[in-house]
Amino acid sequence: MTITLPLEPQKEAKLIAVAESKGMTPNELLSQAIDKIIADAPEVTTHNEPTISLRGLLAKYGSAPSAEEIDQNRADMFRNFPRSDF
């Protein structure tokens, strides 16, 4: 991978001077710095476990009531509901 890092001229000159003082190229110096950053970073893991859908979470409750059962329950609940208030 190639990363372009825009630097101000003063920073670029300082980076080159530090790299030369250590007998390295600027790329080698930056590579070492990145290696230290990566070594200190927490481990990144990918989760390959499948996610459970909402349907899967609710499966333990059995199948959903049918439209007819819902209509029947609604009729039972509102059978004695006072309709004169409307």
C-alpha positions as CSV (number, residue, x, y, z in Angstrom):
1,M,0.0,0.0,0.0
2,T,1.2,3.5,-0.7
3,I,0.3,6.4,1.6
4,T,1.0,10.0,0.7
5,L,1.7,12.2,3.6
6,P,1.7,15.9,2.9
7,L,4.3,17.7,5.0
8,E,5.3,21.3,5.4
9,P,8.8,22.0,4.1
10,Q,10.2,22.4,7.6
11,K,8.9,19.1,8.8
12,E,10.1,17.3,5.7
13,A,13.6,18.7,6.2
14,K,13.6,17.7,9.8
15,L,12.4,14.2,8.9
16,I,15.2,13.8,6.4
17,A,17.8,15.1,8.8
18,V,16.7,12.7,11.6
19,A,16.6,9.8,9.1
20,E,20.1,10.6,7.9
21,S,21.5,11.0,11.4
22,K,20.3,7.5,12.1
23,G,21.7,6.2,8.8
24,M,18.3,5.5,7.4
25,T,16.1,6.7,4.6
26,P,12.9,8.7,5.5
27,N,10.8,5.7,4.4
28,E,12.7,3.3,6.8
29,L,12.3,5.8,9.7
30,L,8.6,6.2,9.1
31,S,8.2,2.4,8.7
32,Q,9.8,1.9,12.1
33,A,7.5,4.5,13.6
34,I,4.5,2.9,12.1
35,D,5.6,-0.6,13.4
36,K,5.7,0.8,16.9
37,I,2.3,2.3,16.6
38,I,0.9,-1.0,15.3
39,A,2.6,-3.0,18.0
40,D,1.0,-0.8,20.7
41,A,-2.5,-0.9,19.1
42,P,-5.1,-3.3,20.5
43,E,-5.5,-6.5,18.5
44,V,-8.2,-6.2,15.8
45,T,-10.3,-9.3,15.3
46,T,-12.9,-10.0,12.7
47,H,-16.1,-11.5,13.9
48,N,-16.9,-14.5,11.7
49,E,-19.8,-15.6,14.0
50,P,-23.1,-15.3,12.3
51,T,-25.5,-12.7,13.6
52,I,-28.8,-13.7,14.9
53,S,-31.8,-12.2,13.2
54,L,-34.8,-10.8,15.2
55,R,-36.7,-13.8,13.9
56,G,-34.0,-16.1,15.4
57,L,-34.1,-14.3,18.7
58,L,-37.9,-14.7,19.0
59,A,-37.9,-18.4,17.8
60,K,-38.0,-19.7,21.4
61,Y,-41.5,-18.2,21.7
62,G,-42.9,-20.4,18.9
63,S,-44.6,-19.5,15.8
64,A,-46.5,-16.2,15.5
65,P,-50.3,-16.2,15.6
66,S,-52.0,-16.2,12.3
67,A,-54.1,-13.3,11.0
68,E,-57.3,-15.3,11.9
69,E,-56.1,-15.9,15.5
70,I,-55.3,-12.2,15.9
71,D,-58.7,-11.2,14.6
72,Q,-60.4,-13.7,16.9
73,N,-58.4,-12.4,19.9
74,R,-59.3,-8.8,19.0
75,A,-62.9,-9.7,18.8
76,D,-62.8,-11.5,22.2
77,M,-61.1,-8.5,23.8
78,F,-63.5,-5.9,22.6
79,R,-66.7,-8.1,22.8
80,N,-68.0,-6.2,25.9
81,F,-66.4,-2.9,25.2
82,P,-68.9,-0.1,25.6
83,R,-69.6,1.2,22.1
84,S,-72.0,4.0,23.3
85,D,-69.1,6.2,24.3
86,F,-68.2,7.0,20.7
